Amino acid sequence: MMTTSDAVPAPDRQGRRPADGHQLFESSAAGRARSVIGVDGTERPVPPRRWRFFVYSAIGLAMFFVSVEIGGKSTILVDHALTLVMWVLGAALPWVVVALVALGTLRPFVTGSWRHGALRTIFALANIVGLAVAVCAALGYYPGPLGNPDIGPFLWEKLGIPVGLIVPVGAVFLALLINYGLMEFIGVLVQPIMRPVWKVPGRAAVDAVASFVGSYSLALLITDRVYREGRYTGKEAAIIATGFSTVSATFMVIVASTLDLMEHWTLYFLLTFAVTFAVTAITVRIPPLSRVADDPFEGVEHLAEPVSRGHRLRQAWDEAMRALAGAPGVVAGSWATFKDGVLMAAAIVPSILSIGLAGLLLATYTPVFDLIGWLFVPIAWLVQLPDPALAGKAVAVGIAEMFLPATVVAGHESEVLRFTVGVTAVSQIVFFSALVPSVLATRIPVNVGQLVVLWFVRVVLTILITAPLAHLLL
């Protein structure tokens, strides 16, 4: 039986309708959605233009998850889009990034947010240093230690410019993944795995895969946006941000190549994927993640993922249609995520060029990480890693920049050592040159202290899991 209603509930501040199976929804772009009373008595939405679920979701999946070779470069389509944007910008490219850095540096002082706690004040002041570094780099001037190719040029060319552009460029297509029912559809299907193992909704699977095949910065943008919409709680967002937001598979190729592990690439990739998620399954059950408040974003109603009962595929479709019924038009949705992406990039890049710079300087010119490395020597000795002191230093320096561990043990005769360090560099997730500033640029409720503790725990657990497997498989 078909029914329609004139009493359409008011949208929330994100423009969504209540996630209640007994309510009707109105499409923001095309009049009122209908609902159907099924044979089981539940009311199911029938939004107009259901083709949007298939077409927009397919485009979104293709952009983020399909690798294509263009111009001799094989990578995902979003990365090709980034290359195109960089080519179009040409000589203006460095100054576009400088403008982003200037926006991120000035915004806390204009809004007054720099006064909201000591940490925000420190980062706001550090951003001034980041702006100075950006201007120097855009001019091709690297004074003092910035002239070291592994410091100034590395931060600017390998992190500052790519991250500054990939976040807003990727955000244009992000709306296709999160607005038109795909997250809800996948979420219901994988709920039996995600909730009991990692204590997150099924829809978090999209975030997890987006990191491995795309970019942790884009995955964080997804997480932050979904959290602020009420579809994640603070604890769920913190788990996803610190448990799944790894570097991409394309960057893992660089790590494996540096460590001379490409002949074991398939094993390295699969084991890194498995170990990273296994470590996350442990960290969600212990402090500090276990103590993060399980509350929705302030002022937003929590839109909990419904527990599937009965026919799971049918419920997945129903939840996708509910999301589609309240979805914005593709232009409006992409514009909203693009603005979020610009603001997030503007917050991330100044921190990369300041906090990340401090970490690289400490790693290169001081014995700080040699001393920290001794914390891991007993662990390395326990799992019989060759040269435990070198292994300890290698994993310790990862908190500054995840690529540095590979440079420390590159060329070492022990394949087991190189393999273990290579997996740890990815599985640690937390590092100050980019991930920490990226997380702190979001509204996800984790602080620097919690991130450092998580880094230490993840490194220890990864070594304990990976080294025995490396001994066995190599």
N, C-alpha and C positions, 0 to 999 in steps of 0.2 A: 504494500500500500504506500502511495506517495503522499507526503504532507509537506506543507510550507507554512512558515510562521512569519507574522509581521513583527513579533516581539524579539528583535535581535539584540542580544546583550551588548553592552558597551565594550569597546576594545580597551585593553590595558595600554600602558604608555608605549609599548613596542608595537601596538597595532594588532595584537593577537587577541583572539577570543578565548574565553575560558575553556580549558581542556576537559570538558565534561561531555561524555557521550550522549547526554540528554539535551544538549543545547544545539542550536543551529548556528551556522557561521555565514558571514557575508564576505564575498570576495572584495578586496579593496579595489579591484580593477574591473570587475564585470558583474555588478548587481548581486542579487542574493543567491546563496547556495541552497540547494535542496537537501533534504535528508530522506533516507529510506528506512522504514521499519523492517528489520530482517525477521527471519523465521524464529530467531531466538529472542525476539522482543526488543533488541537493542536498536538504537537509532544511529544510522550511519550517514555521514555527510556525503553529498554528491556534488562537489564543487564544479563550476563551469570550467571548460578548457583543461580537462584532465591531461591532455597531451603535454602540458607544461612539466608535469612530474617526470615524464619519460625524456623529453627533449632537453630540458634545462639540466636535469640530473646527469644525463649522458654527456652533455658538453662539459659540465663541471668535472666529472670523473675523468674524461679524456684529457682535460687541461692539467690535472694534478697527478694522474696516475699512469698515463700512457707515454712511453718513451719513444721518440721518433728521431731518426737521423736526418738532420738538415745542415747542409754546408759542411759535412764532415764531422759534425758534433751530434752525438746521441745523448739526448736528455729529455725530460718531460716538456710538454708544450708550454707551460708557464715560463720555464727557463728560456725557451726560444722566444717567447713574447718579451721577456726581459732583455734579451740580446737585441731584439728589434728596437725596443725603446731606447736602449743605449746607443744604437747606431743612429737613430733619428736625432737624438739630442746632440751627438757629435761633440764638438768642442765645448758646448755648454754643460755637458754632463757633470764635471766636477762642481760647477757652481750651482747646479740644481741641488746636489747633495749638501753643499755649503748652506743653501737656503733652508733646507730641512733642518740642519744642525742649528742654524740661527733661530728658527721657529721653536725648536725644542729647548734651546737655551733661554730664550726670552719669555716663553709662555709661563713657566712657574713664577716669574717675578711679576708678570702682568696679572695673573690670576690670584697671586698671593699664596699659592700652594707651597712655596718654598718655606713658609713659616710653620707648616704643619708637621712638626717633629724634627728632631736632630738629623735623622737620616735623609729626609727630603732636603734639608738645608745643605748637607754635605754634597748630595748629588747635584743640587742646583749650582753650587759653587764649582764643583768639578766639571760641570757642563761648559763653563766658561773656558776652561782649559781645552776641552774637546773642540770648542768653536775655534780657538786659536790654532789648534793642530789641523783642523779642517782647512782653514784659510791657507796655512803654510803648505799643506799637501796639494791643494788646488793650484797653488803658484809653482809647485815643483820644488819647494824649498824645505829641506829636512835638516834642521840644525841639530848639532850635538848628537846624542844617542838616537835621535829619530832617523839619522842617516843610515843606521844599521838596516839592511834590507829585510831582516826578520822582525823589525819593530815598526818604524814609520810606514814604509811602503806596504808591508804586510797588513797592518791595521787599515790603511786607507783603501788599497786595491783589492784585498781579499775579503775584507769584512765591511768597512764603512760604505763603500759604493754599492756592492751587491745587496747587502741587507737593507740599505736605505731605499733602494728601488724595488727589490723583490716584494717587500711587504705591501706597498700601495698597488703595484702592478698585479700581484696575486690576489689582492683584496677585491679587485674588479670582478674576478671570476668566483670569488669565495661565496658570494650570494647564491650562486647556482647550487652549491653544495648544502647550504644551511637553511635556505628559505622555502624550498619547494617540495619538502617531504622526504628527501633522501635519508637524512639523519634519523628521522622517526622510523622509517621503514627498516633500515639496517639495525637500528637500536632494538626493536622488538625481536628481530631474528636472532641476534647474538646475545640477548639479555641473559640466557641461561649460563653463558660463559663469563661475561664481563662483571656481572654483579657479585657472584660468589667468589670469583678468583681475585679481582682487583677492586671490588667495592665501588664501582662506578656504573653509571647507566650504560646500556648497550650502545647508545649513540656515540659514546666516547671512542668506539672503534674507528670512526672516521678520523678523529684527531690522531690516534695512534698510527694509522697507516699513512696519514698525511705527512707526518714527521719523517718516516723512513723513506718515502719516495719523493718527498717534496722539500720542505724546509721547516725547522723547528719554529722559526719566527712566524710563519703562516699558521702552523698548528696552534701556537700561542694566541694568535689573533682569533682563530676559531674558538678556542677555549674561553678567552676573555669575553667575546661577544655572546656566546651561549650562556655563560655565567651571569652576565648582566641582564640577560633576557629572562632569567629565572629557571632555565632548564638544567643547570648544574647548581649544587650547593657549593659553599666555599671549600669544604673538604674535598668534594669531588673535583673541583677545578684545580685545587692544589695537587691532588694525586695525579691528575692528567698532565699538568704542567711540569711536574718534577719526575714523573715516572714514564712518560711516553715521548716527551719532546726532545728526541735525539737529533743529531745531525743527519742529513739526507744520505741515501745510498750513494749518490754521486760523489759526495765528499768522502764516504767510506772507501771509495775506489782510490782516492788520493792517499788515504792512510795506508791501505793495503799495499799500494805501489811503493810508498816510502819504506815500508817494512819488508819489502820483497816477499809478499805473501800472495801475489796474484795467481800463482799456480794452485793455491788453496782458496780462491775467491769464493766459490759456492759454499764451502764449509765455513769460511770466515763470516760471510754475510748471514747465513742461516743460524749459526751459533751465536753471533752477536745479537740477532733478533730475539732468539730464545732466551739467552742469558739476561738481556735487558728487561724483558717482561717478567722473567722469573724473579729477578731482584726486586722489581716493583711489587710483585705479589707479596713479598716479605715486608718491604718498607711500609706498605699501607697498614700493617698490623702493629707497628711499633712507633714510639715517638721519633720525630716530632709530628709526623703526619697523622698518627692516631689521635692526637690532641687538638687538631685544627677543628674549629667549630663547624658543625654540619648545618649551617644556616644559609638561606638564600641571600642574594645581593640585597643590600639595604633598600627598602622601599619597593621591592618587586615581589610579587607572589610567586611561590615556588611551583613550577609546572612539572611535577614529578612524572617520570616515565611510567606509564601504567604497567602493572604486572600482567603478563599474558596468561590468559586462562582459555583453554579450548584450542581452537584452530589458530596456530601462531601466524601463519601466512596471511590469513584473513585479517587478524588484528593488526599486523604490520601494515597492510594496505589501508585499513581504516584510519590508523594514526597518521599515515602519510597524507590521506585526503583531508583530515582535520587541519593539518599544517598548511596544505595547499589552499584550503578555503580562506585562510586569513593571510595569505602571502601577499606581499607588495608586488607591484609591477617590476619587471626585470631591470628597467632603467633606475627606478627609485631604489630598489634593493641594492643594486651594484653601486650607486652613488653613495648610499649610506655606509656600506662596507669600505668603499674607497676613502671616504673621509676618516673613518676609524683607522684605516691603514696608514694614511698620511700622518695622523697624530701619533700613532704608535711608532712609526719609523722615526719621527722627529724626536721622540723620547728615547729611543734605543741608541741611535747613532752617536749622539754626544757622549753617552756613557761608555760606548765601545771605545771611543777615541780618548777617553780620560781614565776611567776605571780600568779598562782593558790595557791601556798604556802602562798604568802603574804596575799591573800584574806582570806584564812582559819585561819591564825594567827590573823588577825584583828577581824574576826568573833568570834573566841574562847576566846581571851585574852584581848580585848578592848571593850569599850562601843560604838564604832563607829556606829555599825548597830542599836543599841538601839536608838541612836540619829536620824539616817536616818529614822528609822521606824516611828517617829512622823510625817513625811510628809504624811504617809498613814493613820494615825489615823482618820482624818476627813472623808476620803473615807470609811473606815471600819464602822465608826459610821453612815454615811449616808445610807448605805445599811443594817444597823442593824446587823452587825456581832457581835457575843458575844465576849467580851474581846477585844475591839478595839486596845488597846496598844500591847497586845500579837500578834494580827493579823498583826499590822504594823511592829513589829520586825521580824516576820516570813517571810513576803514577802520581806522585805528589805535585809535580809541576803541572799536571793536568788541570788543577783548579784555576790556574791563570789562563790557559788556553788549551782546548782539547787536542790540538794538533801537536803540541810540544812533546808529549810523551813519545810519539813516534820518532821525533828527531833525536831523542836521547838514546834510544836503543837501536836506531837504524844501523845496519851493518854488523850487529852482534851475531856471533856464530850460532847462538842457540835459537832455533826456530820456535821452541816452546815459549821462551821469554818474549820474543817479538810478537807471537800470536796472542799471548795473554795480555801484554800491554796494549796491543791494538784493539782487543775487545774491551778492555777496561776504559780506554780513551773515549769510546762511544757510550758504553753503559753507564759511566759516571754521570752523564747528562749535565751536571752543574759545572759551569766554568765562568770566570769573571769577565773574560774579554767580550762575551756576547750574551750568553744565556741568562746570567744574573741580571744585567741591565734590562733585558727583554722582559723577564718576569716582573721586575719591579716597575716597569712601565705600564703594566696592566693593573687591574683592580683585584687580582687574585690574592687572597689573604695569607701570604707567606712573607717572612722577613729574611734579612741577610743571615742572621744567626741560624735560623732553621735551615736555610739553603746550605750553609757550610757543614752543619751536622749531617744533612742528607748526603752531601758529597762524600764525606768520610765513610758513612755507613755503606753507601753504594760501592765505593772502591773496594772496601774490605770484602763485602759479599761477592762482588764480581771476581776478585782474585781467587777466593775460596771455591767458587763454582767452576771457573774457567780453567785454572791451571791443571787440575786432575784430568779434565776432558782433553786438554791439549797434550798432556803426557800420553793419554790413551790413543788419541786419534792421529797424531802426527808421527 
